[in-house]
Amino acid sequence: MTSSIDRTTTVANQESDATFDLKAYLKQQQVQVEAALDQSIAVIYPEKIYEAMRYSLMAGGKRLRPILCLASCELMGGTAEMAMPTACAMEMIHTMSLIHDDLPAMDNDDYRRGKLTNHKVYGEDVAILAGDGLLAYAFEFIAAQTRQVPPERVLQVIAKLGRAVGAAGLVGGQIVDLDCEGKSNVSLETLNFIHRHKTGALLEASVLCGAILAGADEADLQRLSRYAQNIGLAFQIIDDVLDITATQEELGKTAGKDLQAQKVTYPSIWGIEESKRQADQLIAEAKAELAPFGAAGQPLMALADYITARKN
């Protein structure tokens, strides 16, 4: 087991947080992730379903979840090779959630990542199946492709990811979100529940699964869990703000959807400026959890700052 004190890490010699080059780091990690995702799914018979899966999986995006997974694994002394199958699985599941979220029965959106949504290209029936295919394949990919990791850790990752995406996580958050649509009396507590599950659960799983693969101890996992929960909520707060302040071109999807759907959001409760302040506070608390890791925590520190600085 890797302790929080005795740890070998590939990023131990990084420069101070002030000079950490996040742009270069993101570019390097995105190149690795894109290559791995591209190789993960081939187009075979029946071609239509694989093409639909690839259409959304390879449509770009920040690749934040796989990058968080790789960063936490490396923080705990693991390698990108150990974590890459799980990192890809995170993006497959995230992509599934976007495909299904965009369906007419859910958010009924026409654009995602600057392109037509999956159901607009392939039809609702194929889009549902493409999401189902990505979800199932994500777990197969972890089990079949993970190398140089003890089997019990891989099982732990599969269990944690299954919980994050199911009724105890993403699905649970989505159902409460649907129930609250059009209601003006949604409490802050309910809003937090929605987004800690709908958005936060998969972000948290991304961070924790990378650390588990590397053999992190319980104390480190608790610290990283608090980090991930804070950045997950901050991510959603900024998402709500951007839905009001950004253009469709900047977002890559339809702007103003929350207002149109009469959704209660953080800005509708707090206003835009207070929402930004709350997000900044969550990021500060997240970064504080990384203090014991010293210089090794710089990638995760910088990724936390990126959450509130992003424009889409």
Secondary structure as GFF3:
##gff-version 3
##sequence-region A 1 312
A	DSSP	three_ten_helix	17	19	.	.	.	ID=ss1
A	DSSP	alpha_helix	22	40	.	.	.	ID=ss2
A	DSSP	alpha_helix	47	57	.	.	.	ID=ss3
A	DSSP	alpha_helix	64	75	.	.	.	ID=ss4
A	DSSP	alpha_helix	80	101	.	.	.	ID=ss5
A	DSSP	beta_strand	111	112	.	.	.	ID=ss6
A	DSSP	beta_strand	115	116	.	.	.	ID=ss7
A	DSSP	alpha_helix	118	122	.	.	.	ID=ss8
A	DSSP	alpha_helix	124	145	.	.	.	ID=ss9
A	DSSP	alpha_helix	151	165	.	.	.	ID=ss10
A	DSSP	alpha_helix	170	180	.	.	.	ID=ss11
A	DSSP	alpha_helix	188	198	.	.	.	ID=ss12
A	DSSP	alpha_helix	200	213	.	.	.	ID=ss13
A	DSSP	alpha_helix	218	245	.	.	.	ID=ss14
A	DSSP	alpha_helix	248	251	.	.	.	ID=ss15
A	DSSP	alpha_helix	257	260	.	.	.	ID=ss16
A	DSSP	alpha_helix	266	270	.	.	.	ID=ss17
A	DSSP	alpha_helix	272	289	.	.	.	ID=ss18
A	DSSP	three_ten_helix	291	297	.	.	.	ID=ss19
A	DSSP	alpha_helix	298	309	.	.	.	ID=ss20
###
